[in-house]
Amino acid sequence: MEDILHTAALYLSHLLEAITLVLLGIGALMAIKDLLAGVLARRPVNEITLGVWQGLSRWLIVGLEFLLAADLVSTVVSPSWDELGRLGVIAAIRTVLGYFLSRDLQEARKIARENAGLAQRDRGEPV
């Protein structure tokens, strides 16, 4: 029975890792698309980079969640101390990265709202 659980956990862990790679790939492709679209539309560089960064950050956060899930699955069946230590380090790194990415995304949204308000004011529209 334990062998079946190990095998199932291994396959599920590999599946979650593959999903992580797909998510990161999609995020990178979307970032490249947004970058090219911004350049071709001749938008300001700071607007382009902010949009690309926000989009890619979201994909990174989701990818990190799936990667953590993969590590949890691989550790859940009779974990060793090495696996538990590895999981703890990965969870800590993911938590710190997620915290700072989320905080930076909130700050970027605030800046984007402020820039939108300034643009409206410059056009004479009510803010």
Secondary structure, DSSP 8 states (H G I E B T S, - for coil): -HHHHHHHHHHHHHHHHHHHHHHHHHHHHHHHHHHHHHHHTT--HHHHHHHHHHHHHHHHHHHHHHHHHHHHHHHHSS--HHHHHHHHHHHHHHHHHHHHHHHHHHHHHHHHHHHHHHHHHHTT---
